[in-house]
Amino acid sequence: MASTAISAQGCTLEIDVAAAGTPDTEIANLFSFSGLDGEASEIDVTSLSSTAKEYKLGLKDYGNFSIEYHVDFDDAGQDDLRSAGVSGDVKTFRLTLPNGRTLTFSALVKNADSISGGVDATVNGGASLRITGAVTVA
């Protein structure tokens, strides 16, 4: 059977800059992302008549989303990302995969000020996002 793996090459991440709630500006120079690492909470439903601990699942928590990019202080997407880290505004993001599928989510920008560099290296930045609400896959 042929692989159905999706290449990460060609993925884009957009943030809502011009219109709140509508991802419309690409965050340039993205080279790495990871996330949706949350999980549902556990609700303890154990009673005095239980013979062992009993649980039900609570609400789904989509967790965090992290990105790394080559720093460009003239890029509108990166600039808005850094601004949201200061303002605390909830931003809407859309990750578009090369096969056309999208993942759209709202998030708080916890940190967009991380920067690194070195000999024979580019100046890289990173951001950590806290997803709030559900993720829509289309």
C-alpha positions as CSV (number, residue, x, y, z in Angstrom):
1,M,0.0,0.0,0.0
2,A,1.3,3.4,-0.9
3,S,2.1,5.8,1.9
4,T,-0.3,8.6,2.6
5,A,2.3,10.7,4.6
6,I,2.0,14.4,4.2
7,S,5.2,16.4,3.6
8,A,5.7,19.3,6.0
9,Q,7.4,21.2,3.2
10,G,5.0,23.9,2.0
11,C,3.0,24.3,5.2
12,T,2.0,27.8,6.0
13,L,0.8,29.5,9.2
14,E,-1.4,32.6,9.1
15,I,-2.4,35.0,11.9
16,D,-5.3,37.5,12.0
17,V,-3.7,40.9,11.4
18,A,-6.1,42.9,9.2
19,A,-9.4,41.3,10.4
20,A,-9.8,40.0,13.9
21,G,-10.9,36.3,13.9
22,T,-9.8,35.7,10.2
23,P,-6.3,34.5,9.7
24,D,-5.1,36.7,6.8
25,T,-1.3,37.3,7.1
26,E,1.3,34.6,6.8
27,I,4.0,34.3,9.4
28,A,7.1,34.3,7.2
29,N,10.1,32.0,7.3
30,L,8.4,29.2,9.4
31,F,10.6,26.2,9.6
32,S,9.2,24.1,12.5
33,F,5.9,23.6,14.3
34,S,4.5,21.2,16.9
35,G,1.5,21.1,19.1
36,L,-2.0,20.1,19.9
37,D,-0.4,18.4,22.8
38,G,-3.3,18.7,25.3
39,E,-5.7,16.1,26.5
40,A,-9.1,15.8,28.2
41,S,-9.2,16.2,32.0
42,E,-10.3,13.3,34.2
43,I,-13.3,13.5,36.4
44,D,-13.2,11.3,39.4
45,V,-16.6,9.6,39.8
46,T,-15.6,7.1,42.5
47,S,-18.2,6.5,45.1
48,L,-18.2,4.7,48.4
49,S,-19.7,1.6,46.7
50,S,-16.9,1.5,44.0
51,T,-14.5,-1.4,44.1
52,A,-11.8,0.7,42.3
53,K,-11.2,4.2,41.2
54,E,-13.7,5.3,38.4
55,Y,-13.3,8.1,35.9
56,K,-15.1,10.0,33.1
57,L,-13.5,12.3,30.7
58,G,-13.9,16.0,31.0
59,L,-13.5,18.7,28.4
60,K,-10.9,18.3,25.6
61,D,-7.9,20.6,26.1
62,Y,-6.0,21.1,22.8
63,G,-2.9,22.3,24.7
64,N,-0.1,24.3,23.2
65,F,1.3,25.0,19.7
66,S,5.0,26.0,19.2
67,I,6.6,27.5,16.2
68,E,10.2,28.3,15.1
69,Y,11.1,30.8,12.3
70,H,13.9,32.7,10.8
71,V,13.6,36.2,12.4
72,D,12.4,39.0,10.1
73,F,11.6,42.2,12.0
74,D,9.9,43.6,8.9
75,D,7.4,40.8,8.5
76,A,3.9,41.7,9.4
77,G,3.0,38.2,10.6
78,Q,6.0,38.0,13.0
79,D,5.4,41.6,14.2
80,D,1.7,40.8,15.0
81,L,2.8,37.7,16.8
82,R,5.2,39.7,19.0
83,S,2.6,42.4,19.6
84,A,0.0,39.8,20.7
85,G,2.5,38.5,23.2
86,V,2.5,41.9,24.8
87,S,-1.2,42.8,24.5
88,G,-2.6,39.4,25.6
89,D,-5.1,39.5,22.7
90,V,-6.5,36.2,21.5
91,K,-5.4,35.6,17.9
92,T,-6.8,33.2,15.3
93,F,-4.3,31.0,13.5
94,R,-4.7,28.8,10.4
95,L,-2.1,26.1,9.6
96,T,-2.5,25.1,5.9
97,L,-1.0,21.7,4.9
98,P,0.4,21.1,1.4
99,N,-2.6,18.8,0.6
100,G,-5.0,21.7,1.2
101,R,-6.3,20.7,4.6
102,T,-6.4,23.4,7.3
103,L,-6.3,23.5,11.1
104,T,-7.8,26.7,12.5
105,F,-7.6,27.7,16.2
106,S,-7.6,30.6,18.6
107,A,-4.6,31.0,20.9
108,L,-2.9,33.3,23.4
109,V,0.7,34.2,22.5
110,K,2.6,33.2,25.7
111,N,6.0,34.1,24.3
112,A,7.2,35.4,20.9
113,D,10.4,37.0,22.1
114,S,12.7,34.0,22.1
115,I,15.7,34.4,19.8
116,S,18.9,32.3,19.1
117,G,21.9,32.4,16.8
118,G,25.4,31.2,16.5
119,V,28.4,30.7,14.2
120,D,27.3,29.5,10.8
121,A,23.7,29.8,11.8
122,T,20.7,32.0,11.1
123,V,19.0,34.2,13.7
124,N,16.0,32.1,14.7
125,G,12.9,33.0,16.8
126,G,10.2,31.0,18.4
127,A,6.8,31.4,19.8
128,S,4.7,29.4,22.2
129,L,0.9,29.6,21.9
130,R,-1.8,28.4,24.3
131,I,-4.8,27.1,22.4
132,T,-8.1,28.3,23.7
133,G,-11.3,26.6,22.5
134,A,-11.6,23.9,19.8
135,V,-9.5,23.3,16.7
136,T,-11.3,23.1,13.4
137,V,-9.9,20.7,10.8
138,A,-11.2,21.3,7.3
